[in-house]
Amino acid sequence: MRLAVFGLSILLATTSLVQAQETTPAPAGDAANQATTAPAADPVVATVNGSPIHRSEVLRFQESLPEQYRTMPLEMVFEPLLNRVIDTRLLAAKAEQEGIASDPAVEAKVTDAQQAILRDEILRRAVDQATSSEALQKAYDEAKAQPDFALEEARAAHILVETPEAASEVIARLDKGETFAEVAKSVSKDPGSAEQGGELGWFTRDKMVPEFSAAAFTMEPGSYSKEPIKSQFGYHVILLEEKRTREPSIEEMREALFQQGARQAIEAVVADVREGVTIEKFNPDGSAPAPAGSTPPADVAPAAPAQ
């Protein structure tokens, strides 16, 4: 575990130790004055040698923890998180006093961290702008104007068996008048649909294996397949119940539109910052790469040992 992120178990374990060394602030003096002047949405929640710590600092620290702790109400973890923020500030001040901040290795880490933060922030702002409600609505309207926007859907049931002979027996039973649901419940090997009489509900072509979709979308509603349909799962007998064409709502497409907008925004920002920039790349050992199209030299065999 990286030292930069303290586990919550450590936070909880050290809370009582830290509390034993704390003093209870009086409701007057500098701390009270700072608390009254802080914005209500970001109050002062502690002071360290008179320097205020705001609620927002505790929230930022919570955001650095694993997801199960980020989603917890702040009140549940407030005390250990506040203590860790206090400890972090004190340790950083101590490191400054000891000259650790001027260590070249530390300076390099600070530079890397700063660049990463700035990188993430410029990309986040671009993504936020590209995925706003207005931007997603515009993307939806543009998609809706395309000729292939509407979805072709089918509602079907199926009976899955292991062999073509078993599938032919199923078709024979259906030809004799047994209901599709009865046969599905008695012989289908699909555990997800057999108990429902083989029902699969509504689906688009891409939701099923190609062989299944190719057969289902060419059938007439109310008919069942007269030949076994082979797929990677076995042999299917399909009952096509309905077909329809409908336009997906913006809510159905929101996630796809968001991902598309975010990807395009990031690609645009990266392309923009690279525009007009001279970039040279070298091999891992710092040597110049071989010209494009050249043949790398063959490995030289070691000399034979002297006799």
C-alpha positions in Angstrom: 0.0 0.0 0.0 1.3 3.4 -0.9 2.2 5.6 2.1 0.3 8.5 0.4 -3.0 6.9 1.1 -3.7 5.7 4.7 -6.1 2.7 5.0 -9.3 3.5 6.9 -8.4 0.8 9.5 -5.3 2.9 10.3 -7.5 6.0 10.5 -9.8 4.4 13.0 -7.1 2.8 15.0 -5.2 6.0 15.5 -8.2 8.2 16.3 -8.2 7.5 20.0 -4.4 8.1 20.2 -4.7 11.5 18.5 -7.7 12.5 20.5 -5.8 12.0 23.7 -3.3 14.7 22.6 -5.9 17.2 21.4 -7.2 20.1 23.4 -10.8 21.1 23.3 -11.1 24.5 21.6 -12.7 27.3 23.5 -15.8 28.9 21.9 -13.9 32.2 21.6 -10.7 33.6 20.2 -9.1 33.2 16.8 -10.7 29.8 16.0 -14.2 31.2 16.7 -13.5 34.3 14.6 -12.2 32.2 11.7 -15.3 29.9 11.9 -17.6 32.9 11.8 -15.9 34.4 8.8 -15.7 31.1 6.8 -18.4 30.5 4.2 -21.3 28.4 5.6 -20.9 25.8 2.9 -17.2 25.3 3.8 -16.8 25.9 7.6 -13.6 25.7 9.6 -13.6 22.3 11.2 -10.3 22.5 13.0 -7.2 24.7 13.5 -3.6 23.8 13.7 -1.5 26.4 15.5 -4.1 28.9 14.4 -4.2 27.8 10.8 -7.7 26.8 9.7 -8.7 23.4 8.2 -11.9 23.6 6.2 -14.5 21.0 5.6 -13.5 20.9 1.9 -10.1 19.6 2.9 -11.7 16.6 4.7 -13.9 15.9 1.7 -10.9 16.0 -0.7 -9.1 13.5 1.6 -12.2 11.2 1.5 -12.1 11.3 -2.3 -8.6 9.8 -2.2 -9.8 6.7 -0.4 -11.1 3.5 -1.9 -14.7 3.6 -3.3 -16.4 1.9 -0.4 -15.2 4.8 1.8 -15.9 7.5 -0.7 -19.5 6.6 -0.8 -20.0 6.6 3.0 -21.7 9.6 4.6 -19.0 12.0 5.8 -20.4 12.0 9.3 -19.5 8.3 9.7 -15.8 8.8 9.0 -15.4 12.5 9.8 -13.4 12.2 12.9 -10.7 9.8 11.6 -10.5 11.7 8.3 -10.1 15.0 10.1 -7.3 13.6 12.2 -5.5 12.3 9.1 -5.8 15.8 7.5 -4.3 17.3 10.6 -1.5 14.7 10.7 -0.8 15.2 7.0 -0.4 19.0 7.5 1.9 18.5 10.5 4.0 15.9 8.7 4.3 18.1 5.6 5.4 21.1 7.8 8.0 18.9 9.5 9.3 17.7 6.1 9.6 21.3 5.0 11.6 22.2 8.2 14.0 19.3 7.5 14.6 20.3 4.0 13.0 17.2 2.5 11.1 19.3 0.0 14.3 20.3 -1.7 15.4 16.7 -2.2 15.7 16.2 -6.0 13.8 12.9 -5.9 11.0 14.6 -3.9 10.9 17.6 -6.2 10.5 15.2 -9.1 7.6 13.5 -7.4 5.9 16.8 -6.7 6.3 17.9 -10.3 4.9 14.6 -11.5 1.9 14.9 -9.1 1.3 18.5 -10.2 1.4 17.6 -13.9 -1.0 14.7 -13.2 -3.4 17.0 -11.4 -3.3 19.6 -14.1 -3.7 16.9 -16.8 -6.8 15.4 -15.1 -8.3 18.8 -14.5 -8.0 20.1 -18.0 -9.5 16.8 -19.3 -12.3 16.9 -16.7 -13.3 20.4 -17.7 -13.4 19.4 -21.3 -15.4 16.3 -20.6 -17.8 18.2 -18.3 -18.5 20.7 -21.2 -18.9 18.0 -23.8 -21.3 16.0 -21.6 -23.5 18.7 -20.2 -27.3 18.2 -20.5 -27.3 20.6 -23.5 -24.5 18.8 -25.2 -26.0 15.4 -24.7 -29.4 16.6 -26.0 -27.7 18.0 -29.1 -25.8 14.7 -29.7 -29.1 12.9 -29.3 -30.9 15.1 -31.8 -28.1 14.6 -34.3 -28.2 10.9 -33.9 -32.0 11.0 -34.2 -31.7 12.6 -37.6 -29.7 9.7 -39.0 -31.6 7.2 -41.2 -30.5 4.2 -39.2 -31.5 5.7 -35.8 -34.6 3.6 -35.2 -34.1 0.2 -33.6 -35.5 -3.0 -35.1 -36.6 -5.2 -32.2 -38.1 -8.7 -31.9 -39.9 -10.5 -29.1 -39.3 -14.2 -29.1 -39.1 -17.4 -27.2 -36.8 -20.3 -27.8 -36.2 -23.9 -26.9 -32.5 -24.9 -26.6 -31.5 -28.5 -26.9 -28.1 -30.3 -27.4 -28.6 -32.1 -30.7 -30.3 -31.6 -34.1 -32.3 -34.7 -33.5 -33.7 -33.3 -30.2 -34.6 -30.1 -32.0 -36.4 -32.0 -34.7 -38.4 -33.8 -32.0 -39.4 -30.5 -30.5 -40.6 -29.3 -33.9 -42.6 -32.5 -34.3 -44.3 -31.9 -30.9 -45.2 -28.3 -31.9 -46.5 -29.6 -35.3 -48.9 -31.9 -33.3 -50.3 -29.0 -31.4 -48.4 -28.8 -28.1 -47.9 -25.3 -26.9 -44.5 -23.8 -27.2 -44.4 -22.9 -23.5 -45.2 -26.5 -22.4 -42.4 -28.0 -24.6 -39.9 -25.3 -23.5 -40.6 -26.1 -19.8 -40.2 -29.8 -20.4 -37.0 -30.0 -22.5 -35.2 -26.6 -22.9 -31.7 -26.6 -21.6 -31.7 -22.8 -21.2 -31.9 -22.3 -17.4 -32.7 -18.6 -17.8 -35.8 -19.0 -19.9 -37.1 -22.6 -19.7 -39.3 -21.9 -16.6 -40.8 -18.9 -18.4 -41.8 -21.0 -21.3 -38.7 -20.0 -23.3 -39.6 -16.3 -23.2 -36.7 -14.0 -24.1 -38.5 -10.6 -24.2 -37.6 -7.8 -26.6 -34.1 -7.7 -28.1 -32.2 -6.1 -30.9 -30.0 -8.0 -33.4 -26.8 -7.3 -31.5 -28.1 -8.8 -28.3 -28.2 -12.3 -29.6 -25.6 -14.6 -31.3 -25.6 -13.9 -35.1 -27.2 -17.3 -36.1 -30.1 -16.7 -33.7 -30.7 -13.1 -34.9 -30.4 -14.0 -38.6 -33.2 -16.5 -38.1 -35.5 -14.6 -35.8 -35.5 -11.3 -37.7 -36.5 -13.1 -41.0 -39.4 -15.0 -39.5 -43.0 -13.9 -39.6 -44.6 -13.1 -36.2 -46.5 -16.0 -34.8 -44.4 -18.6 -36.6 -41.8 -21.0 -35.2 -38.7 -22.2 -37.0 -39.2 -25.4 -39.0 -35.5 -26.3 -38.9 -33.1 -26.4 -36.0 -31.0 -23.3 -35.6 -27.4 -24.1 -34.7 -25.3 -21.8 -32.5 -22.4 -22.1 -30.1 -24.9 -23.0 -27.3 -26.6 -25.8 -29.1 -29.7 -26.1 -31.3 -32.6 -23.6 -31.1 -36.2 -23.8 -32.0 -37.5 -20.2 -32.2 -41.0 -18.8 -31.8 -41.2 -15.2 -33.1 -44.0 -13.4 -31.3 -43.7 -9.8 -32.4 -41.5 -7.4 -34.3 -41.4 -3.6 -34.1 -39.4 -0.6 -35.0 -39.0 2.2 -32.4 -36.8 5.2 -31.6 -34.7 4.9 -28.4 -35.2 7.6 -25.8 -32.4 9.9 -24.7 -32.4 8.1 -21.4 -31.7 4.8 -23.1 -28.8 6.4 -25.0 -27.5 8.7 -22.3 -24.6 6.4 -21.3 -23.5 5.8 -24.9 -23.8 9.5 -25.7 -21.8 10.4 -22.6 -19.0 7.9 -23.4 -18.9 9.2 -27.0 -18.8 12.8 -25.9 -16.1 12.2 -23.3 -13.9 10.3 -25.8 -14.2 12.9 -28.4 -13.5 15.7 -26.0 -10.3 14.0 -24.7 -9.1 13.3 -28.2 -9.7 16.9 -29.2 -7.8 18.3 -26.3 -4.9 16.0 -26.8 -4.8 16.7 -30.6 -4.9 20.5 -29.8 -2.0 20.4 -27.4 0.1 18.4 -29.9 -0.6 20.8 -32.7 2.5 22.4 -33.9 4.7 20.8 -31.3 8.0 19.1 -32.3 8.3 15.8 -30.6 11.3 13.5 -30.8 11.2 10.0 -29.4 14.2 7.7 -28.5 14.7 4.1 -27.6 14.6 3.1 -23.9 18.4 3.3 -23.7 18.4 6.9 -25.1 19.7 5.9 -28.5 18.1 7.2 -31.7 15.6 4.9 -33.3 16.4 3.2 -36.6 15.0 4.9 -39.7 11.6 3.7 -40.7 11.8 0.8 -43.1 15.4 -0.1 -42.2 16.3 -3.7 -41.2 17.6 -4.0 -37.7 21.1 -5.5 -37.5 21.2 -9.2 -36.9 22.6 -10.4 -33.6 26.3 -11.1 -33.7 27.1 -14.7 -32.7 29.6 -14.9 -29.8 33.2 -15.8 -30.7 34.1 -19.4 -30.3 36.2 -20.1 -27.2 39.9 -20.5 -27.8 41.1 -24.1 -28.1 
